[in-house]
Amino acid sequence: MWIKALQCVKDLFPRALTSSNLATPEDIVVSTQNLRSRLSQEGINEEIINDCESIMLSEVSYLQGKLKFLQQKHVMLLDTLKQLEVLI
């Protein structure tokens, strides 16, 4: 009875996302052109602009790594759930 109840509830909540829905491009391009232009308009030294670009790109790279890790965990969870569904 318990398994039948789980199957009924599962049908009430169809899974909208699958691991294939989470596929994202590997190469995300981040432009610093707006930052560079704005700093140049303010008369900021080129060396400082380069430092600002470097800092921004470093932070974005760190966040991309975190997001990729979370995405991989999400895909693993979805795959595990799919395997559990097969058992039910």
N, CA, C and O atoms as a MOPAC input file, in Angstrom:
PM7 MOZYME 1SCF
protein

 N      0.82000 1    -1.18600 1     0.00000 1
 C      0.00000 1     0.00000 1     0.00000 1
 C      0.87000 1     1.25800 1     0.00000 1
 O      0.54300 1     2.25700 1    -0.64000 1
 N      1.96800 1     1.18600 1     0.72200 1
 C      2.84900 1     2.34400 1     0.82500 1
 C      3.44300 1     2.69700 1    -0.53900 1
 O      3.49300 1     3.87100 1    -0.90500 1
 N      3.88700 1     1.70700 1    -1.28400 1
 C      4.46900 1     1.94100 1    -2.60700 1
 C      3.41000 1     2.48200 1    -3.55700 1
 O      3.70100 1     3.37700 1    -4.35100 1
 N      2.19800 1     1.96500 1    -3.49700 1
 C      1.12400 1     2.47900 1    -4.35000 1
 C      0.83500 1     3.93800 1    -4.01900 1
 O      0.57900 1     4.73700 1    -4.92000 1
 N      0.87200 1     4.29000 1    -2.74700 1
 C      0.64500 1     5.67400 1    -2.34500 1
 C      1.74300 1     6.57800 1    -2.89800 1
 O      1.46000 1     7.67900 1    -3.37100 1
 N      2.99900 1     6.11800 1    -2.84000 1
 C      4.10200 1     6.89500 1    -3.39800 1
 C      3.93700 1     7.10400 1    -4.90600 1
 O      4.19400 1     8.19100 1    -5.42500 1
 N      3.50800 1     6.05900 1    -5.59300 1
 C      3.31200 1     6.17700 1    -7.03500 1
 C      2.20600 1     7.18400 1    -7.35800 1
 O      2.33500 1     7.95800 1    -8.30700 1
 N      1.13400 1     7.18100 1    -6.58700 1
 C      0.04100 1     8.12700 1    -6.80600 1
 C      0.50700 1     9.55900 1    -6.57100 1
 O      0.19000 1    10.45600 1    -7.35200 1
 N      1.24900 1     9.76700 1    -5.51000 1
 C      1.74700 1    11.11000 1    -5.20300 1
 C      2.74200 1    11.55100 1    -6.26300 1
 O      2.73900 1    12.71400 1    -6.66700 1
 N      3.58700 1    10.64600 1    -6.71700 1
 C      4.57500 1    10.97400 1    -7.74800 1
 C      3.87600 1    11.47100 1    -9.00800 1
 O      4.35500 1    12.41000 1    -9.64400 1
 N      2.76400 1    10.86600 1    -9.37700 1
 C      2.02900 1    11.28600 1   -10.56000 1
 C      1.41500 1    12.67000 1   -10.39900 1
 O      1.16400 1    13.35300 1   -11.39300 1
 N      1.17100 1    13.09000 1    -9.17200 1
 C      0.61500 1    14.42000 1    -8.93000 1
 C      1.65400 1    15.52200 1    -9.13700 1
 O      1.30000 1    16.66800 1    -9.41700 1
 N      2.92200 1    15.17900 1    -9.00200 1
 C      3.99800 1    16.15700 1    -9.10400 1
 C      4.99800 1    15.73600 1   -10.17400 1
 O      6.06300 1    15.20600 1    -9.85600 1
 N      4.65800 1    15.97000 1   -11.44500 1
 C      5.60600 1    15.58300 1   -12.49200 1
 C      6.88000 1    16.40700 1   -12.39500 1
 O      6.85600 1    17.59800 1   -12.08800 1
 N      7.95200 1    15.76100 1   -12.65700 1
 C      9.25000 1    16.42300 1   -12.57400 1
 C      9.46500 1    17.24300 1   -13.83700 1
 O      9.47900 1    16.70600 1   -14.94400 1
 N      9.63100 1    18.53700 1   -13.66100 1
 C      9.80200 1    19.43800 1   -14.79300 1
 C     11.24300 1    19.44900 1   -15.29000 1
 O     11.48200 1    19.61200 1   -16.48700 1
 N     12.18600 1    19.28200 1   -14.40200 1
 C     13.58900 1    19.35100 1   -14.78000 1
 C     14.22100 1    17.96900 1   -14.82500 1
 O     13.92700 1    17.10000 1   -14.00400 1
 N     15.07900 1    17.79500 1   -15.78700 1
 C     15.90300 1    16.59100 1   -15.84700 1
 C     17.34500 1    17.04900 1   -16.00100 1
 O     17.60600 1    18.23500 1   -16.20400 1
 N     18.26600 1    16.12800 1   -15.90800 1
 C     19.67000 1    16.51400 1   -16.03300 1
 C     19.96400 1    17.10300 1   -17.40900 1
 O     20.86700 1    17.92900 1   -17.54000 1
 N     19.22300 1    16.69500 1   -18.43300 1
 C     19.46000 1    17.26200 1   -19.76200 1
 C     18.98800 1    18.71100 1   -19.84000 1
 O     19.50400 1    19.47700 1   -20.65400 1
 N     18.02000 1    19.10400 1   -19.01100 1
 C     17.56800 1    20.49300 1   -18.98100 1
 C     18.62100 1    21.41800 1   -18.37500 1
 O     18.56500 1    22.63000 1   -18.58400 1
 N     19.55800 1    20.88200 1   -17.64600 1
 C     20.53600 1    21.70400 1   -16.94900 1
 C     21.80500 1    21.93600 1   -17.74800 1
 O     22.74500 1    22.56800 1   -17.26600 1
 N     21.83100 1    21.42400 1   -18.96500 1
 C     23.02600 1    21.60600 1   -19.78100 1
 C     23.22300 1    23.08900 1   -20.07800 1
 O     22.30300 1    23.76900 1   -20.53300 1
 N     24.41400 1    23.57200 1   -19.82000 1
 C     24.74100 1    24.97500 1   -20.07400 1
 C     26.01400 1    25.04300 1   -20.89000 1
 O     26.82900 1    24.12000 1   -20.85800 1
 N     26.18800 1    26.12700 1   -21.61600 1
 C     27.43600 1    26.25600 1   -22.37900 1
 C     28.63600 1    26.25400 1   -21.43600 1
 O     28.59400 1    26.85400 1   -20.36200 1
 N     29.67300 1    25.59500 1   -21.83400 1
 C     30.87400 1    25.52000 1   -20.99800 1
 C     31.61700 1    26.85500 1   -20.95600 1
 O     32.20200 1    27.22200 1   -19.93700 1
 N     31.58300 1    27.56400 1   -22.06600 1
 C     32.32600 1    28.81700 1   -22.14500 1
 C     31.36600 1    29.99400 1   -22.03300 1
 O     30.62100 1    30.28900 1   -22.96700 1
 N     31.38900 1    30.65300 1   -20.90200 1
 C     30.58400 1    31.84500 1   -20.69700 1
 C     31.51000 1    33.04000 1   -20.83600 1
 O     32.50700 1    33.15500 1   -20.12400 1
 N     31.17400 1    33.91600 1   -21.74700 1
 C     32.01400 1    35.07700 1   -22.01200 1
 C     31.53100 1    36.23900 1   -21.15300 1
 O     30.34700 1    36.57700 1   -21.16300 1
 N     32.43600 1    36.83800 1   -20.42300 1
 C     32.13000 1    37.99200 1   -19.57900 1
 C     32.90600 1    39.17600 1   -20.14500 1
 O     34.12900 1    39.13700 1   -20.27600 1
 N     32.16500 1    40.22300 1   -20.47400 1
 C     32.79300 1    41.41700 1   -21.03100 1
 C     33.09100 1    42.42700 1   -19.93100 1
 O     32.29200 1    42.63800 1   -19.01900 1
 N     34.24400 1    43.03400 1   -20.04200 1
 C     34.61400 1    44.11300 1   -19.12100 1
 C     34.59900 1    45.45700 1   -19.84600 1
 O     35.08300 1    46.45900 1   -19.31800 1
 N     34.04700 1    45.47300 1   -21.04500 1
 C     34.07200 1    46.68500 1   -21.85700 1
 C     33.33300 1    47.84800 1   -21.18600 1
 O     33.83000 1    48.97400 1   -21.19300 1
 N     32.16500 1    47.59500 1   -20.61300 1
 C     31.42500 1    48.67200 1   -19.93900 1
 C     32.21300 1    49.22000 1   -18.74600 1
 O     32.26300 1    50.43000 1   -18.52900 1
 N     32.81300 1    48.33800 1   -17.99400 1
 C     33.64200 1    48.76000 1   -16.86400 1
 C     34.81600 1    49.61100 1   -17.35100 1
 O     35.08800 1    50.68900 1   -16.82300 1
 N     35.49500 1    49.10000 1   -18.36400 1
 C     36.65100 1    49.80600 1   -18.91700 1
 C     36.23900 1    51.18700 1   -19.43000 1
 O     36.92200 1    52.17600 1   -19.16400 1
 N     35.13000 1    51.25900 1   -20.16000 1
 C     34.67300 1    52.54000 1   -20.71700 1
 C     34.33400 1    53.54000 1   -19.61500 1
 O     34.71000 1    54.71100 1   -19.68100 1
 N     33.62700 1    53.06200 1   -18.61800 1
 C     33.22400 1    53.95700 1   -17.52500 1
 C     34.43100 1    54.48600 1   -16.75500 1
 O     34.50300 1    55.67400 1   -16.44000 1
 N     35.36400 1    53.61200 1   -16.45900 1
 C     36.55900 1    54.04300 1   -15.74100 1
 C     37.39800 1    55.00300 1   -16.58400 1
 O     37.98200 1    55.95000 1   -16.05600 1
 N     37.45700 1    54.76000 1   -17.88000 1
 C     38.18600 1    55.66200 1   -18.78100 1
 C     37.53700 1    57.04000 1   -18.81600 1
 O     38.23000 1    58.05700 1   -18.82400 1
 N     36.19500 1    57.07300 1   -18.83900 1
 C     35.47900 1    58.35300 1   -18.82900 1
 C     35.80200 1    59.16600 1   -17.57800 1
 O     35.83200 1    60.39600 1   -17.61400 1
 N     36.03900 1    58.47200 1   -16.49100 1
 C     36.36500 1    59.15600 1   -15.23200 1
 C     37.84000 1    59.54000 1   -15.13800 1
 O     38.27500 1    60.14700 1   -14.15900 1
 N     38.60700 1    59.17400 1   -16.18100 1
 C     40.02100 1    59.53800 1   -16.19600 1
 C     40.90100 1    58.64000 1   -15.33700 1
 O     41.97800 1    59.04600 1   -14.89900 1
 N     40.43800 1    57.42600 1   -15.10400 1
 C     41.20200 1    56.47500 1   -14.28000 1
 C     42.39800 1    55.95700 1   -15.08000 1
 O     42.29900 1    55.69200 1   -16.27800 1
 N     43.51200 1    55.82400 1   -14.39700 1
 C     44.76600 1    55.32300 1   -14.95500 1
 C     44.56800 1    53.92400 1   -15.54000 1
 O     43.84300 1    53.11000 1   -14.96800 1
 N     45.20900 1    53.64200 1   -16.68000 1
 C     45.09100 1    52.34300 1   -17.36600 1
 C     45.52300 1    51.18100 1   -16.46900 1
 O     44.93900 1    50.09900 1   -16.52900 1
 N     46.53300 1    51.40000 1   -15.64900 1
 C     46.99800 1    50.34100 1   -14.73700 1
 C     45.90100 1    49.97700 1   -13.73500 1
 O     45.69700 1    48.80100 1   -13.43500 1
 N     45.20900 1    50.97100 1   -13.22700 1
 C     44.12200 1    50.72900 1   -12.27700 1
 C     42.95400 1    50.04500 1   -12.98300 1
 O     42.32100 1    49.15300 1   -12.41700 1
 N     42.66700 1    50.45800 1   -14.21500 1
 C     41.59200 1    49.81100 1   -14.99900 1
 C     41.92000 1    48.33400 1   -15.18000 1
 O     41.04400 1    47.48500 1   -15.01800 1
 N     43.16200 1    48.01900 1   -15.51000 1
 C     43.56200 1    46.61700 1   -15.67800 1
 C     43.41200 1    45.84000 1   -14.36500 1
 O     42.97500 1    44.69000 1   -14.37100 1
 N     43.77100 1    46.46500 1   -13.25000 1
 C     43.59300 1    45.81800 1   -11.94700 1
 C     42.10900 1    45.55100 1   -11.66900 1
 O     41.74100 1    44.47600 1   -11.19500 1
 N     41.27000 1    46.53600 1   -11.96800 1
 C     39.81700 1    46.37000 1   -11.75700 1
 C     39.27400 1    45.22700 1   -12.61400 1
 O     38.48700 1    44.40700 1   -12.13900 1
 N     39.69800 1    45.17700 1   -13.87600 1
 C     39.27400 1    44.08200 1   -14.76600 1
 C     39.70800 1    42.73600 1   -14.20900 1
 O     38.93600 1    41.77700 1   -14.18700 1
 N     40.94200 1    42.68000 1   -13.76500 1
 C     41.48500 1    41.43700 1   -13.22400 1
 C     40.69800 1    40.97800 1   -11.99500 1
 O     40.37200 1    39.79900 1   -11.86100 1
 N     40.40000 1    41.91500 1   -11.10700 1
 C     39.63500 1    41.58900 1    -9.89800 1
 C     38.24700 1    41.08900 1   -10.26900 1
 O     37.78200 1    40.07900 1    -9.74000 1
 N     37.58300 1    41.80300 1   -11.18500 1
 C     36.23300 1    41.41500 1   -11.58000 1
 C     36.21800 1    40.03000 1   -12.22900 1
 O     35.37900 1    39.19200 1   -11.89900 1
 N     37.14800 1    39.79900 1   -13.14800 1
 C     37.19600 1    38.50400 1   -13.83100 1
 C     37.52700 1    37.37000 1   -12.85700 1
 O     37.02900 1    36.25400 1   -13.00600 1
 N     38.35600 1    37.65500 1   -11.87600 1
 C     38.68000 1    36.65500 1   -10.86500 1
 C     37.44200 1    36.28900 1   -10.03800 1
 O     37.19200 1    35.11400 1    -9.77100 1
 N     36.68400 1    37.29300 1    -9.64200 1
 C     35.46300 1    37.05200 1    -8.87000 1
 C     34.43200 1    36.28700 1    -9.69000 1
 O     33.79100 1    35.36700 1    -9.18100 1
 N     34.27100 1    36.65800 1   -10.94400 1
 C     33.32000 1    35.96900 1   -11.82300 1
 C     33.74500 1    34.51600 1   -12.01800 1
 O     32.91000 1    33.61200 1   -12.00400 1
 N     35.02400 1    34.29900 1   -12.19600 1
 C     35.54000 1    32.93800 1   -12.36400 1
 C     35.25600 1    32.09300 1   -11.12400 1
 O     34.86600 1    30.93100 1   -11.23700 1
 N     35.44900 1    32.66600 1    -9.96200 1
 C     35.16400 1    31.97200 1    -8.70600 1
 C     33.68400 1    31.59500 1    -8.63800 1
 O     33.34700 1    30.46400 1    -8.28800 1
 N     32.80500 1    32.53200 1    -8.96900 1
 C     31.36300 1    32.26200 1    -8.93800 1
 C     30.96400 1    31.21200 1    -9.97000 1
 O     30.10100 1    30.37600 1    -9.70000 1
 N     31.58100 1    31.24500 1   -11.14500 1
 C     31.29300 1    30.23600 1   -12.16400 1
 C     31.67300 1    28.84600 1   -11.66800 1
 O     30.95400 1    27.87700 1   -11.91100 1
 N     32.79000 1    28.75200 1   -10.98300 1
 C     33.20200 1    27.46000 1   -10.42400 1
 C     32.20600 1    26.95500 1    -9.39600 1
 O     31.86300 1    25.77300 1    -9.38200 1
 N     31.74100 1    27.85600 1    -8.53100 1
 C     30.74000 1    27.47300 1    -7.52600 1
 C     29.44200 1    27.02000 1    -8.19600 1
 O     28.85800 1    26.01100 1    -7.80300 1
 N     28.99400 1    27.76600 1    -9.20400 1
 C     27.76100 1    27.41200 1    -9.90600 1
 C     27.88800 1    26.06900 1   -10.62300 1
 O     26.95300 1    25.26800 1   -10.62400 1
 N     29.03900 1    25.83200 1   -11.22700 1
 C     29.25400 1    24.55500 1   -11.90700 1
 C     29.20600 1    23.39800 1   -10.90900 1
 O     28.63000 1    22.34800 1   -11.19200 1
 N     29.81600 1    23.60100 1    -9.73600 1
 C     29.78700 1    22.57700 1    -8.70100 1
 C     28.34900 1    22.30000 1    -8.25200 1
 O     27.95100 1    21.14300 1    -8.11900 1
 N     27.57200 1    23.36200 1    -8.01900 1
 C     26.17400 1    23.19000 1    -7.61300 1
 C     25.35600 1    22.51600 1    -8.70300 1
 O     24.47900 1    21.70200 1    -8.41100 1
 N     25.63500 1    22.84700 1    -9.94800 1
 C     24.92900 1    22.21000 1   -11.05400 1
 C     25.23700 1    20.71300 1   -11.09400 1
 O     24.33800 1    19.89900 1   -11.30900 1
 N     26.48300 1    20.35500 1   -10.89000 1
 C     26.86100 1    18.94200 1   -10.88600 1
 C     26.16700 1    18.19800 1    -9.75100 1
 O     25.72400 1    17.06300 1    -9.92800 1
 N     26.07200 1    18.83900 1    -8.58000 1
 C     25.36400 1    18.20900 1    -7.46300 1
 C     23.88500 1    18.03700 1    -7.79200 1
 O     23.28900 1    17.01300 1    -7.46000 1
 N     23.29800 1    19.02400 1    -8.43600 1
 C     21.88900 1    18.95500 1    -8.82000 1
 C     21.66400 1    17.82500 1    -9.82000 1
 O     20.69800 1    17.07200 1    -9.69100 1
 N     22.53900 1    17.69700 1   -10.80900 1
 C     22.42900 1    16.62400 1   -11.80000 1
 C     22.54300 1    15.26600 1   -11.11100 1
 O     21.79300 1    14.34300 1   -11.43000 1
 N     23.47300 1    15.14200 1   -10.17300 1
 C     23.62500 1    13.87900 1    -9.44700 1
 C     22.35900 1    13.54900 1    -8.65700 1
 O     21.92700 1    12.39700 1    -8.61300 1
 N     21.77500 1    14.56300 1    -8.04000 1
 C     20.53700 1    14.35900 1    -7.28800 1
 C     19.41300 1    13.91200 1    -8.21600 1
 O     18.67700 1    12.98000 1    -7.89300 1
 N     19.27500 1    14.57000 1    -9.36900 1
 C     18.22900 1    14.17800 1   -10.31800 1
 C     18.43800 1    12.75300 1   -10.81700 1
 O     17.48500 1    11.98400 1   -10.94000 1
 N     19.68200 1    12.40900 1   -11.10000 1
 C     19.97500 1    11.04300 1   -11.54700 1
 C     19.64200 1    10.02400 1   -10.46500 1
 O     19.11000 1     8.95400 1   -10.76200 1
 N     19.95100 1    10.34700 1    -9.21600 1
 C     19.61900 1     9.45700 1    -8.10300 1
 C     18.11100 1     9.30800 1    -7.96300 1
 O     17.60900 1     8.20300 1    -7.75900 1
 N     17.39800 1    10.40800 1    -8.07300 1
 C     15.93600 1    10.34400 1    -8.00000 1
 C     15.36300 1     9.50000 1    -9.13300 1
 O     14.41900 1     8.73600 1    -8.93200 1
 N     15.93700 1     9.64200 1   -10.32000 1
 C     15.47900 1     8.85200 1   -11.45700 1
 C     15.69600 1     7.36100 1   -11.19900 1
 O     14.83900 1     6.53900 1   -11.52300 1
 N     16.83500 1     7.01900 1   -10.61900 1
 C     17.10600 1     5.61700 1   -10.29200 1
 C     16.13600 1     5.10700 1    -9.24000 1
 O     15.69400 1     3.96000 1    -9.31700 1
 N     15.79700 1     5.93000 1    -8.26100 1
 C     14.85100 1     5.53200 1    -7.22400 1
 C     13.45100 1     5.34100 1    -7.81400 1
 O     12.71500 1     4.45100 1    -7.38800 1
 N     13.08400 1     6.17200 1    -8.78700 1
 C     11.78200 1     6.04200 1    -9.42900 1
 C     11.66100 1     4.70400 1   -10.13900 1
 O     10.59800 1     4.08400 1   -10.15200 1
 N     12.76200 1     4.27200 1   -10.72500 1
 C     12.76300 1     2.99200 1   -11.44500 1
 C     12.50300 1     1.84800 1   -10.46200 1
 O     11.84900 1     0.86400 1   -10.81000 1
 N     13.00600 1     1.97700 1    -9.25400 1
 C     12.83400 1     0.92500 1    -8.26200 1
 C     11.38500 1     0.84900 1    -7.74400 1
 O     10.93300 1    -0.19700 1    -7.27700 1
 N     10.67100 1     1.98300 1    -7.83800 1
 C      9.30700 1     2.00300 1    -7.30100 1
 C      8.34800 1     1.40200 1    -8.25200 1
 O      7.15300 1     1.33500 1    -7.96400 1

